[in-house]
Amino acid sequence: MLYFNSHKKVMLSLLLAGSVFSSCKKLVEIGPPTTQVGLDQAFASDATATSAVLGVYNASATRDLLFPLSEMPGLSANELQNNVSSPSFDEFKTNSITVTNSVVAVNLWAYSYTTLAQANAMMEGINRSKGLSPAVRNQLLGETKVWRAFINSYLVNMFGDVPLPVKDDPLSNATLARTPAAQVWSQIITDLAEAQSLLTDAYPSTLRTRVNRQVANALLARVYLYQKEWAKAETAANAVINSGIYTLNKDLNTTFSNTSNEVIWQLATLTGISTYTTNRDANGGSYAAAPGTIPAVTLTDTLYNSLEPADRRKTSWVAATDIGGQNYKIITKYKLRVLATGTTTGNEFNVMLRLAEQYLIRAEARAQLGNLAGAVADVDSIRSKAGLPQLDNSITQPALLLAIEKERKAELFGEWGHRWFDLKRTPAVAGGGKTRADEVIGGMRPATWTSTDALYPIPDAQRVANPALTQNPGYNR
């Protein structure tokens, strides 16, 4: 059964206002489907349909996913540490997550399915509408397919087999069994390929805050990488890199500004301050805090110490700060915590995708395909902006793949769970059917780590409500 907040029913009047959800925290079952008359009214014109689809971007459930999708996998990977003791959070940092974990149940599962429900409702409205111009119809349908693919890619990465709702039918969706992960990945690829054909390179908004064709390409490159389809990953990353739209940002201090040409996609905020820094104290759940106050989440010493001494990211994106006699590695990719005196808006949003990842995707794909020189060139593009020397051109393939893993760790820390997903998907150096997660996390946390911890548990409340849901291995205890 899929759950969301009691005021989070899909109501067209609120969708048209660009917001669907309230802050009420009481969980109830999804109500009946939106009436067909309501959908027809919402999608009667280009303007009203666009406003409805923007509700997916602006909904609180969508935005409530942002920080947890970076924080929770980051805790699992020993990339991040939480500095406020919480049973639900502590379970992630020891890889001992229980089936009743509230963060898994609400933030990772319920909010994901709420956003999927919205995307499916929007597709239904777009497909039924007789009043949309072809260009707007294609744009909006492409956007919602990208959103669905994005959310599904996180669900399948976190949980493995998951329910796969593809229709606007909440009552039937509430009793879906888990779809095998391979089929979920196939649906993700289908959605992104269809989005490619529907979208153009032109952004329909300022500051790249809505989806264009290159967003679909960038996500497709990531998906193909995760699926070990190296040639397709290289082709998709090539499309983004060679589009002529984006460039790597040489100034690390402005990489995450909302005018950075490295940004492929970002979600706007009303204040111009990122969700990652908005909450201002240890209880707020962010990377930032008032001076002298410990942020809720910081970088671990393990990851910080793994950065090369001359790496500019170590000083531009991290502030090693003594607070109360202890040193904390505060993540400073986003620079704004509050607005400057005399200003009414900042210049940072929430970066969803950026060009640096595409270079690293292409590097790994090239290395796997035997194009070591091309892979080295891509890695060096990232190392150069970090002030680091180039890789040795005589590097072997195994050493190069480890160098790429290390570069991804240094470049993408604190962003979207990359480190966790990289460790889970990469075979162990020692082989034996293990993964890098077994080697790295198992080595750090031998008392609590088991290979089955690579997948999170299906929330127990969901299984009670929907008996068709099975549990992941290792959690039937």
Buried (B, 14 or more C-beta within 10 A) or exposed (E): BBBBBBBBBBBBEBBBBBEBBEEEEEBEEBBEBBEEEBBBBBBBBBEBBBBBBBBBBBBBBBBBBBBBBBBBBBBBBBBBBBBBEBEBBBBBBBBBBBBBBBBBBBBBBBBBBBBBBBBBBBBBBBEEBEEBEEEBBBBBBBBBBBBBBBBBBBBBBBBBBBBBBBEBBBEEBBBBEBBEBEEBBBBBBEBBBBBBEBBEEEBBEEBBBBBBBBBBBBBBBBBBBBBBBBEBBBBBBBBBBEBEBBEBBEEBEBBBBBEBBBBBBBBBBEBBBBBBBBBBBBEBBBBBBEEEBBBBBBBBBBBBEBBBEEBBBBBBBBEBBEBEEEEBBBBBBBBBBBEEEEEEEBBBBBBBBBBBBBBBBBBBBBBBBEBBEBBBBBBBBBBEBBBBEEBEEEBEEEBBBBBBBBBBBBBBBBBBBBBBBBBBBBBBEEEEEBBBBBBBBBEBBEEBBEBEBBBBBBBBBBBEBBEEBEBBEBBEE
